[in-house]
Structure formats: C-alpha cells, structure tokens
Amino acid sequence: IRYPAWTAGGLVLLSSLVIPGGLLSRSFGGDVYYYRELGHRIVHGQIPYHDFYLEYPPGAVPVFALPSLLSQSHYFLAFKLLMVACAVCAAVAGIAVLERIGASATTQWRAAVVIGLAGLALGPLFLNRYDLWPAALVAVSLLALVADRPRVAFAVLAVATVAKIYPLAVLPAA
C-alpha cells in the first residue's frame, strides 16, 4: 500500500476531528444515544431479538456492544473512535483497490482526496451512525476480490450483508 492510501486514511482522521459531531465535539449524538442503550442491554446479558426488540440486523450488534464493553460513561467517544477506525480502513482499502487494478497515480491521489474528505460533506452523520462498519467490510471485500482471494472476499461480503443489506449490491459484480 502506497502513499495515496495512507493519505486518504490521514484525511479521514483529520476530517473526523473537525466536523460538527466529530471527535472533538459533543454537540451531536444522533443515533448513538440509542446505540448506547442497546449496547448496555447486550453487555448486561439481554439477548437481542429475544429479550428486547432490535430493529437493526444481527451484524450491527458487535458495533453497539463493543463500546459498552470498554466504557459506558465514555460510550460516545469509544463509538466514534470505532467509526473512525472503520472509515480509515475503508479509505485505505478503497485506494488499495485502485492500486491493485492498475489505476494511475493521478487517479489514486484524486480518489484519496475525495474519499479522505468525504466525511466533511456528511457532517454530523459521519461518525454518529454505524454505517462505516459495513462500508469498511465492503471495501475489504473488494480488496480481497481484486487480490484474487475469492473465499475471503465472499466471507467478508457475507459479514457485511449481515450488518446491513446494501452490500448485496456488490454480489453481481463480484
């Protein structure tokens, strides 16, 4: 993985710091309030879909529970850091896909800037939804696919689909 991929990851991190509702902000919690409640219930032994209603697919459960395992009082920060990690992973994997398919250096650099700064366009929604989890999984799946690792690619794509239904759109191309 070369410089454009790491530049994309660095820009994602920088964007995550400055956006409203980002790492340096407490102004917007969005759905994270609800995620915190779900995570609290899960780590205290309640079973989703059995003990309480959960409108999200099963693949979302780890993302809700993990920050609660770390710290309930710092859930918002832990959740946002998890989403930043997912966003950086998605950005790096996305640019690595371009590199693997032979895209020009100019294309890679342009894509790195666009992907890296995309969070600025989303504003408070960027880190306050769990959508970066399946996005990272889709990006890793595509990277595995272009690296000629079809079993890994389809396994990761399956996990992504269990987290959110939209990764199924990748299946025909894969």
Secondary structure, DSSP 4 states (H G I P E B T S, - for coil): --HHHHHHHHHHHHHHHHSTTSTT--S--TTHHHHHHHHHHHHTTPPBTTTB---S-GGGHHHHHHHHHH-STTHHHHHHHHHHHHHHHHHHHHHHHHHHTT--HHHHHHHHHHHHHHHHHHGGGTTSSSTHHHHHHHHHHHHHHHTT-HHHHHHHHHHHHHH-SGGGGGTTT-
